[in-house]
Amino acid sequence: LIRTRALSVGDVLPTERELGELFGASRNTIREALRTIRTYGLIDPKPRVGAVLADRQNVAIQNFFAAQMDISKTSFHDIQGFRRIIEVSIGDHIILNTSVAELDALDEINGLIETARDVQ
């Protein structure tokens, strides 16, 4: 919905009724879904306006992973820090040990990914 309607931070989501019709779900189901994404920090409820897309993507991702993986926010930050260290090291390893043909193949795959994103 966000992508198809090109919604961005500060935009108002459709009403519960409109969302129900759009997704073929009851208003109770829509309310529960909105409650869940509000908990993750993706929307802010505004009186007399509706659900507004929030600018807290990083917080939302932390909350989502903390809830899904049953880890604390501190552990999540530790995991993210470790991930950054590993990714930088892997990048160095790839640059130093990859052939031109392999890099060309990766470029082709990246092109396919970009094309697939445009289709959506």
C-alpha positions in Angstrom: 0.0 0.0 0.0 2.8 2.4 0.9 4.7 1.6 -2.3 1.7 1.5 -4.6 0.3 4.8 -3.4 3.7 6.4 -3.1 3.1 7.3 0.5 5.9 8.9 2.5 6.5 10.1 6.1 3.7 12.4 7.3 1.1 11.0 4.8 -2.2 9.8 6.2 -3.2 6.1 5.7 -6.6 5.4 4.4 -9.4 5.0 7.0 -10.1 1.7 8.8 -13.1 1.2 6.5 -11.1 1.8 3.3 -8.3 -0.5 4.5 -10.9 -3.2 5.3 -12.4 -2.9 1.8 -8.9 -2.8 0.2 -7.7 -5.9 2.1 -11.0 -7.7 2.5 -10.7 -7.7 6.3 -13.0 -6.7 9.1 -12.5 -3.4 10.9 -11.5 -5.3 14.1 -8.7 -7.0 12.1 -7.6 -3.7 10.6 -7.6 -2.0 14.1 -5.4 -4.8 15.5 -3.0 -4.5 12.5 -2.8 -0.8 13.0 -2.2 -1.3 16.8 0.6 -3.7 15.9 2.4 -1.4 13.5 1.9 1.6 15.9 3.6 -0.5 18.5 6.6 -0.9 16.2 6.7 2.8 15.7 5.7 2.9 12.0 2.6 5.1 12.4 1.4 7.8 14.7 -2.3 8.1 15.5 -3.5 11.7 15.1 -6.9 12.7 16.4 -9.4 13.8 13.7 -6.7 12.9 11.1 -6.0 9.2 11.2 -2.9 7.1 11.1 0.1 9.0 9.9 3.3 7.4 8.6 6.1 8.1 11.2 9.7 8.8 10.6 11.1 6.2 13.0 12.1 3.4 10.7 15.2 2.5 12.7 13.2 2.3 15.9 10.5 0.2 14.2 13.1 -2.2 12.9 14.7 -2.6 16.4 11.3 -3.1 18.0 10.3 -5.7 15.3 13.4 -7.7 15.7 13.4 -7.5 19.5 9.8 -8.8 19.5 10.3 -11.5 16.9 13.7 -12.8 18.2 12.9 -12.2 21.9 16.0 -10.1 22.4 16.6 -6.8 24.2 17.3 -3.5 22.4 20.8 -3.6 23.8 21.4 -7.1 22.3 20.0 -5.8 19.0 22.5 -3.0 19.0 25.3 -5.4 19.8 24.2 -7.7 16.9 24.1 -4.7 14.5 27.6 -3.6 15.6 28.9 -7.1 15.0 27.1 -7.3 11.7 28.8 -4.0 10.6 32.3 -5.3 11.5 31.7 -8.6 9.6 30.2 -6.8 6.5 33.2 -4.5 6.2 35.6 -7.4 6.5 33.7 -9.4 3.9 33.7 -6.4 1.6 37.5 -6.2 1.9 37.8 -10.0 1.3 35.6 -9.8 -1.8 37.6 -6.9 -3.3 40.9 -8.6 -2.7 40.0 -12.1 -3.7 37.4 -11.9 -6.5 38.0 -12.2 -10.2 36.8 -9.7 -12.8 34.4 -12.4 -14.1 32.9 -12.9 -10.7 32.5 -9.1 -10.2 30.8 -9.0 -13.6 28.4 -11.7 -12.5 27.6 -9.8 -9.3 26.9 -6.6 -11.4 24.5 -8.6 -13.6 22.7 -9.9 -10.5 22.5 -6.4 -9.0 21.0 -5.3 -12.3 18.3 -8.0 -12.1 17.5 -6.9 -8.5 17.1 -3.3 -9.6 14.8 -4.4 -12.5 12.7 -6.5 -10.1 12.3 -3.5 -7.8 11.1 -1.4 -10.6 8.4 -4.0 -11.5 6.9 -3.8 -8.1 
